[in-house]
Amino acid sequence: MPRILIAGCGYVGQVVADLLHGRGWQVVGWTASAESAGQLSTKPYLVRAFDFTNPAAVAAVREKFDLIIQCASTGGGDAEKYRRIYLEGARNLLHGFPSARLIFTSSTSVYAQRQGEVVDETTPATPAHEKGRILREAEEHVLAHNGIVARLGGIYGPGRSFLLRKVLAGVTAPGEESDRFINQAHRDDIASGLVLLAERQADLGGEIYNVVDDQPILARDAWRWLSARLPRSSPSGEVATVGKRGESNKRVSNKKLRALGWALRYPNFAVAMRESVLPSFGFGG
C-alpha cells in the first residue's frame, strides 16, 4: 500500500489527503501550525504540525514515504517567504526523502506572456518578478530530481474567491485597458488532478502539468457575470486591478493533463460559481 506525505495539508492538501485515503493510500499530513493540525485531528489519517522548511527537523524524520505532495501556501507572503517555503522546502524534502517522488505545486504565474497568448507546458516560462523566479528555481530543482511540477491556476472554491470578495466589497470592474485573462481552477478539480498525478507518478517523472479549468475568462466578463447575480452593493470607489498573479495576460492550456484522463467537475468559471462558490457564500447559483 503506497505511503504518501502531504506537506501542506490545508485548503487543497486536505482534500487530496481525503481522496487518497479513500483510495487505500497510507496518508500523513503536515500543517504549519498546531492549531491547524488540531482542526484536522478527527481525520482517519495522521495530521501533525511540522516545519519542513527546517532542514534539521526534516533530516531527523525516520518515516519512509513513496510519494510527497508539497502543496503548502505562503498565504500571500513576500519573496523571502516564497524562498523559504517553496525553494528551501523542496530542497529539504528531496534531501530528507531521496527515495520518494516529489510532486511540487507551483503556479501559472511563472508564464510572463502579456498579449493573451495560449501557453502550454512547452512555452518558455521566464517570469520578471522575484516570486516567479523563485518558483522557477524550485521547479528546476524538483525536475532535476525526476519530480513532477503541477502549475496551478488561481485557486477558488467553497468559501474562497478573490474575485467574488472584490465584487461584494463594491470594487468596480477593471478598465478595458487593464483587462486580462484569468486562469483559475476549482479546489476540488485541483485535488483530483493531483490525485491523478499521484496515481500515475511512476510514469511521469520530470514532467510539468498545468492545472487550470477549460476556459480562461476575461476579468471584466467575470465581473459582469457576478454583478448580474449578486445583490447591488455601493461602489467602494476602488477600481479593480488584476495584476495579482504577476501582471501577465495569457490563456493557459490544460490539454496535457486532460490527456491523462483528468475529468473536471467544474470546467469553467460559471459552472464553478453557480454550483459551488456562490452557494458557499450564501447566494443562490
N, C-alpha and C positions, 0 to 999 in steps of 0.2 A: 504494500500500500504506500503510495508516494507521500512524502512528508514535505510540507511547504511552510515557509515563513512569510507572513505578510508584514513587511517593515513599513508601518504606516497604516494602522487598522482604523481609519477614520471614515469620512463620508463615503468614499468609494471603496476603500480597503475592506471595511466590514461586510459590504455586500459581496465582494469577491470571496471573502472567507466563508460566508454563509453558503454560497453556491458550491464551493469546492468541498466543504464539509459534507454537504448533501450528496456529493458525488463519491464520497468514501475516502477523501484525502484526509491525512492527519494534519491538522492546521494548528499553527501557533501564530498569534498576533502580537505585535509590539505597537505600543502607543507612546506618545511623547510625555504623557503625564499620568500620575496615579489616579487622578480624577477620571480621566477618560477610560482607563483600564477598569476602574470600579463600575462605571456605567455599563461596561460590557461583561461584567462578572457572571451574568446568567447565561452567557453563550455556552453552547455544548463543546467548546474548544477553549484552550488556554489563551488568555489575553493578559499581558502584563506590561507595565511601564518599563521602557528601556531606551537608553540614549545610544543609538547606533552611530552617532557622529563621534563617539568616544572610542578611539581605536583600541585602547587598553581593555575597555569593557567588552568589546566585540571579541577580541583575542582570547578573553577568558572564558567565553561560552564553550561548553563541551558538547552541546547538542549538534546533531547532524541533520542537514536538510538536503532534499533532492532539488528543490527549486526555491527561489526567493523572488517575491514581487516587491520592489521598492516603490511605494506609492505614497510616501509622506509628502506633506504640503508645507510650504513656508508661510502660508496664511497671508500672502501679500508682502512678505518681508523684503529687506533690502538685498543688495548684491552679496554682502558678506554672509547673510543667512542662506542665500542660494548656494554659495560656495560650500558652506558647512553641511547643509542637508543633502544637496544633490551630488556635488562632486566628491567631497570628502566622505560622505555617507556611502556612495557607491564604491569608492576605493576600500573602505573598511569592510564592507560586506564581501567584496570579491577576495580580499586578502584573508578574511576570517573564515570563509567557507569556500575554499578553492574548488571543491568537487560539486558545488551546487550551480545550476544555471541561474543567471540573474535576468529578470525582466524589469527594465527600468522605465518608469513613466516620465516622459519628457513632455514637450509642449509644441503645438504647431506654430507657436510664436517664433520658432527658430527660422521659419521661412520669412525672408525680408522683402519679398516681392510687393510692389506698390501699385500695379496697374490692373488689378483684378484678374491676373493670370490664373489658370488652372495649374496647380502644383501637385506632384506626387512624390513618392519616396526617392525617385531618381533626380529630382530637381535640386540644384545647389541650395544649401541652407547656410547662409552667411549673415547672421544677424548683426546689426550695427550696435545694438545696445548690450551693455555688460552682462545683464542677466542671461540674455540669449547666448552669449559667447560662453558663459559658464555651463549652461545646459549642453551646448555642443561639445565642450571639452569632456563633460561627464558621459555623453553619448559615445564619443570616440573611445573612451576608456572601457566602457561596457562592451562595445562591439569588438574591441581588440581582444577581449576575453571570451569571445564567442557567445556573448549575451544577446538579448533581444531588446530593442528600443520601441516603445509604444508612444507615439507623439499624439497627445490628447488635445482635442479642441476645447473650447470653453465649457466647463462642467456646469450643468444645471440639472434640476430635478426637484423632488419634493422639498419644499421649504427653502429652495435656493435658486435664485435667478437675479443676476446683476441687472439685466435689462428691466425686468418686472419691477424691481425695487426703485429703479430710477423713474419709471413711469408713474408709479404710485406716489413718489415724492414730488410729482409735478414738474419734473425736468422735461423740457421740451425736446423735440426730435433734433438730431444734428442737422446742420445746414447742408445743402446739396454739395457744397464744395468740400465738406469733411466727411461725406458719406463713404462707407466702405463695406465690404463683405464681412460678415461674421461667420465663423466656423465653430459650431458647437456640437456637443454630444450629451445625451441624457445619461445621468449617472448609471442607470440600470443597463443601458446599452454598452457603456464603457466597461462595466463589470463583466458582462457576458463576453465582450471582446477579449478581456484579459484572461478569462477562464478558457476561452478557445486557444489563446496563445499558450497558456499553461499546459493544456492537454496535448497540444501539438509541438511543444517546445523541443522535443528530441530532433525534429527535422528543420528547425527554424533558426538555429544559432547564427549570429552575425547579421541578422535582418532587422530592418526598420519597418514599422507599420503605422500608418495614420489611423487614428481612431476618432472619426467625425461622422456626423449624420450624412444623409444623402444629398441635402440641398442647402448649401451656403445661402444666407439671406442678407440682403442689404439692411443696414441698421435702420434707415428710415422706414422701410417696409415693415420691420419688426415693430417699430414704434406705432405705426398706423394700425397694425393688426391688434396690438394690445390696447391702444387707446379706444378702439371701437368696441371693446368688450369689457372695459372697466368703468367703474363709476367716475364721473368727471371730477378731477381734483383741481385745486387752484394752482396755476403755474407758479413755480418757485422762482422764476426769473433766470434760472440756470439753463443753459443750452448744453445738451449732451455732447460730450467728446467721446470718441470711440477708439482712442489710441491705447487702450488699457493693455493690449497684448502686443505692444511693440510698434504701433503706428504703421503696420503693414496693411496691405489690401490685396487679398488673394483668395482663390477658391480651392480648398484643399480636397483632393480626391481620396476616397476610401476604397477604391476598387481592389487594391491588393489584399486588404483584409476581407473584403466581401468574397473574393475568390477562394478563400479558405473555408467559406461556408458561414460567415458571420451573418446572422439574421437580426435586424433591428426591430425592436418593438415600437420605437419612436423614430421613424425615418426622417422627420423634418420638424421644424420649429412649431408649426401649427398643431400637429398631432401631439407633440410632447406637451405643449402648453394646455391644450384643450383636455387631454386625458389624464395628465399627471400634475403639472405645476400649478395651474390656476386652482384646481380643487384643494391642493395642499395649503394654499393661502386663503381658503375660504370663499373662493369665487367659483361660480359655475363655469364649465368649459364652453 
